[in-house]
């Protein structure tokens, strides 16, 4: 596992307000996927979600606070180095970010909006947002859906569209980003009360799998990049039966060969394996997540990595190539872990 001749590293976000160290860097063993913590940096409060620049030399982090900000770090070495001051995103509680069309986009959960921050040629951030696109609407679930709550934003596989998932309005919005301005193309409604949180695209770009937080399901959608359209086809449970207690799905990953989808569910504290069969998903089974409150999952090098927020660890699982079944392989201590990215 190397990137451009450099050893691969993992970057773990965490909630500093809950005892996290900020952004933690870990070395990745190329043979067994094991992580070894190297350093930590606490440049911004609550860097709960991270993403890397396309060349892997810059790391961007949201600051999931009421004020809302995004920060940039140089990651040529093993300790991230701040690359300029954090930039206010003009929205509260950003929970996700991505790089698209020369900008960092943030999904602002608290204010229900998406922000665009320009990226300079050297990878540093511009001094201010170029646009804030406000979502509108509500859903039937009280109190979680009294207003919009943008939870994720990312480009589609074609790179033409910016796609945002809103838990509060039970919808997915597709926008264009031109000259730093976000313009709504279309909004697509999902089942009322589902509470969509994150989506993952099939590797061939023909499907989008939307993970719902307020019900433990995945909505399978056909995605058409030519006209930026999303068509819901079916809704599939990610847990067997009707589980007792609270169950809050959090993260979703599609395998690189398109044969499997994995999800994480907090409360039940499990990973679910679903098999892909054309337009259908089939729940194969679940395994314990290796900790408590799995907030996010990431696949890298044939391993699935789980950021367990409340138990304060990152656990990794070897993935069976034939069956897709995750097998627990190890863990490291990372207080208030919230996401893991690799570069």
N, C-alpha and C positions, 0 to 999 in steps of 0.2 A: 504494500500500500504506500505508494509515493505519488506526489503531485509535483510535476515539473522538476524532478530530481531531488525534491525535498521530502523528508519523511512526513507521513500523514499525521495530522494532529486532529484531536477533537476539541471543540469549544463548547462549554456547558454554560448556559445561562442560569441565573438563580434569582430568588427574591431576597434582596439584602434586608428588607424590613422583617423577614422571618429568619434571619441569621445566615443567609447566604453570603458567599464571598464575592459576588459580582459575576464576572466572567472568568471561568476556570479553564485553563488549557491542560490537555492531557495528551501524552504520547499514545499511539495506537500500535500494538504489536501486529506485524504483518502476517503472522502465522495463525494466531488464535483469537485475534480481535480484542485482546485485553487492553484496558486503559490504565495508564499510570499518570496520576496528577503531577503536573510540572509547576504551575504558577497560578496566581489569581490576581485580578485587577478590579477595583471597585470604583471606577471612574464615574459611573452614573448610578443612581438608585434604581433597584428592581429591573435589571436588564433581562427581562423574562423571555424574550425571543431574539434570536440571532439569525443572520444570514451573511454569506460571503459574496464578495464581488466575483464576476465571471473569471477573473484571472487568479482568484484565491489569495490575493495579497492584502485585501482590505476586509475587515469584519465590521458589520453594522449591527447595532443593538438598539432595540426600543428601550425607553425608560417608562415602565408601566406605572405612571403616577398620575395624579389629578391634572398636573400641568401638561404632561405628555411631551416627550422629546425623543430624538434619535441621535446616536453617537457613532462616530467612525473610529476604527483602530487599525493601525498597521500591524500585520501579523507575519512579517518576514522572519522574526525570531520566535522563541517559545513564550515570550511574554508580550501580550498585546500592548501596543503603545498608542495612547490617544493621538488622534490626527485632527486637531482642532476642537473647538468647544462644541458641546451638544447643541442641536438645533431644535427649537420648539416646533411642534408639528401642527399647532393650531387646533388640537383636539385632545380629549382626556382619555386616559387609560389605554394607550396603544398596546395591543396584544400580539401583533404579527407584523412582519415586514418582508418585502421582497425587492429585488432590483429589476427595473423594467424601463426600457427606452431612455436610458441616461438619467434615471431618477430612482430614489428609494421611495417606495410606497409603503405607508403604514395604515393598518386597520385600527381605528380608534374605537374601542368597545364602549367606553363611557359616554362619548358624545355621538356615537353612531355615524362616523364619517370616515372617509379615506383621504389621506394627505399625500402630496407629491413633493419631495425634496430633491432639488437638482444635485447631480453628482458631477464634480469637476473632472477634467481629463486625468488628473493624478489620483482620482478615487476619493478625494476629500469631499465633504458636503458643502453645498452652497450656503450662504448665510441665512436664508429664509425659505419657507415653503413657497412653491410656485402656485399651488392650488390646494383647496380643501373642498372636497365634494361631500355634501351632507346627504345622508340617507334620510328617508322619511317612512312613517308607517308604524304599525304595532301588530301584536298578535294576541291570541286568546289566553295565553298562560300568564297568570298573575302570581308574583310581581315581575317575572323575568322578561315579559314582553310588552311592557307599557310604552316602549319607544324603541327606536332602532339601536342595534348593538352590533356594529361591524366587527367580526371576529377574525377574519383572514382576508388577505388580498394577495394575488399572485398573477403572473402572466400565464396565458394558456400555452400549450406546447408549440403553437405556431408563432408565438411572439407578437401576434397582432392585437390581442385584447388583454385588458386588465380585468380580472374576475374577482369580485368580492362576495363573501359569504356573510349574511346578516342573521344572527340568532334572534333578534327582536322582531324582525318583520317576516320571518319564514320565507326568505327569498335569496336569490343569487342575482347580483347585478353584473352586467357586462359593459365595460366602458372602453373608450379609446383614450389614448394619451398622446396629445399632439401639442408641441411647443409648450410643454409643461402644464397643459390644461386637461383635466379629466372631463369627458363628456359622456353622459349616459347613452348607451346604444339600446339596450333592452333590459328589463327586469323580469325574472322568471320566478313564479310562485311555486313553493313546495307545500306539502300538507300543513294546514294550520295547526300550530302547537308543536310541530316537530322540533323546532329550535336548531336549525343548521349551524354547525360550528366550523368545520374544516372540510375541504374537498381535496381529493387526489385524482389526477388524470391517469387514465390507462396509458401505457407507454406509446401506443400507436396514435394517441390523440383522438380516438373515436368515442370514448366514454369518459364521464366524470362521475366519481363516487363521492356523494355528499354525506358526511357523517353528522348525524343529528345528536344533540346533547340532551334535549328535554325528553326524548324517547330513545331507547337503545337500538337505533336502526341506522341503516345506510340506504340512501335513495340513489338508485342506479339511474343515470341520465345519459342519453345520447348527446354528444357534443359535436357540433358542426362548425369548424373553424372558418369555413368560407363565408358564412353569414353571421357568425357569432351567436348561435342559437343553442339553447339547452332544453332538452325534452325529457322530463321525468318519465321513467318506464315502470319502475317497481320499487317497493320499499322492503328491505330485508332485515330481520332482526340480527343483532350481533351477539345476543345472549340466548342460551337455551331456555325454553319455558318462560315463566313469568317470575323473575327473581324477586325475593323479598328485599325490603330496604331500598336505599337510594342507589341508583346507577346512572352515572354521568359520563357517557363517551367523550373522549378528548382528542385522540390522535388517530390518523389513518395514513397508511402507506400502501401503494401498489407495487408489486414486484416488478423488477426490470424486464422480465420476460412476459409479463402480463397474465401469468397463470394464477396469481394469488393476491389477496388483499388482507392486510392485518390492521386491526384496530385495538385501541386501549380503552378501558372503561374504569373510571374512578368509582370508589365505593365498593363495587364488586372486586376491584383490583385484579383484573384479568386482561390477558391478551386474547383476541379472537382471531381465528384463521378462517378465511372465506375463500372458496375456490371459484374461479372465474370460468363460466361456460357461456361464451357468446354474450348475449345481452343479460344473462342471469348471474347472480351470485348465490352461492350455497354455503351456509354455515357448516364448517367441518367440526369445530370444537373450540374449547378455550383452555388456557393454561394460566397459572398464577403469574403475576407480573414481576414477582421477585421483590416487592416492596409495597408501599402504601401510597395511594393517590397518584397513579401514573398520568402525568400531565401531557407528555408528548412522546412520540416514538419516531425513530429514524432508522432507515436501513443503510448499511455500508459494508461492502466487501463480504456479503453473505452472512452478515450478523444483523440482528435487530437490537437497537439500543433504546432503553426506556428510562426517561427522567422521572423518578418517583419523588414527588414534591414533599410529601409529609413524612416519609421515612428517611429522606435526605440521602439518596443514593442514585447512582446510575447503574443499571443492570443490563448485561448483554446476553443475547441468546443466539446460539448457532442455529441456522435455518437449514432444515433438511431439503436438499436440492430437489428430491423427487416428490415429497409430500408437502413441503412448505411449513412443516411443524416446527415451532420454536422450542429449542432445548436450552435451559438455563446454563450459562457457561461461567459467569463471574459477576462481580460488582465492585464499585469503589464508592467511598463516602463523599458526597457532595451535598452539603446542607441546602435545603429548599431548592433542589434542582428543578428546572422548568423546561429545558429543551437541550438538544444536542445537535450540533452540525459538524461536518467534516470537511477538512481542506488541507 
